[in-house]
Amino acid sequence: MNATWFSDGPIRYNPEIGLPEYHIMSLEHDYCNGVFHYTITHNSSRLGDFSCLLGMVNLKRAIGYHLVQVCDFVVICR
């Protein structure tokens, strides 16, 4: 199998769907093709040439949610 990114917008998402606690700051993609060990049995492994796609999503947490969780924890623990 040969894995390939779409040339136009390789990482796609619906901006209508999300988590209110986080904001997407950036989306990055890359290839991580290479030779990797894979296990055949408990005691043996082999090398193989594999296709690999790497997708990275950089999120920023909304400070309000962090403060609410910390304050709730302090109040509960008293």
N, C-alpha and C positions, 0 to 999 in steps of 0.2 A: 504494500500500500504506500502511496506517495501522498503525503499531506501537504496541501498548498493553501496559503491565505488567498482570499478574494483580493483582486487588485484595487477595487474601489470600496473603501470602508470595511476593512477586514474584521473589525470588532464592531458588532452592531447590537444596539439595545434600544428598548422602548423608553423614552424619557418620561412617559406617563406612569411607569412602574418604578418604584424606588423605596428606599427606607428613609423615613424622615430624620433619622439620627445621623445619616451620612450623606455627603455630597461627593459626586464623582469629580475628581480634580483632573485626571488624565487617563487616557487609555493608550497602551503601548503594545506592540506586537513584535515578534521576532521568530526566527527559526532556531531550533536547538538540535538539528540533525547531528547524528554522530554514531559512534560505535559504543555499544553498551553491553554490560554483562546481563544475561537473563538466566534464571534458574530452570534447570531441567528436572532435577530431583533434589532431595534434601542435601545431598553431598556433592552435587556437580553443577557447574554453570558453563555457559558458552558465550561467545562474543557474537554480536549481530549488528548489522548496519540498519539503523531505524530512522524514519522520518519523525520529526518532532516539531510541534508548534507551541510557542510560549505566548500567553496572553497575560498582561499585567494591568490591574485596575488600581489606581491610586485613589484612596478615599480620604476624606477629611471629616472628622467627627464634629458635629455641632456642639459647641461648648455648653449650651443649655442642658442638654441631656446628661453630660458628664457631671455638671454641678448638681442636678437633681438626684442622680444616683449616689453621689458622695454624701450629700446632705441627708438623704433618706437613710443611708447606712449609719451615719453618726447618730441620728435620732433613734433608730431602732436599737442600737448597741448601748444606749444610755440606760 
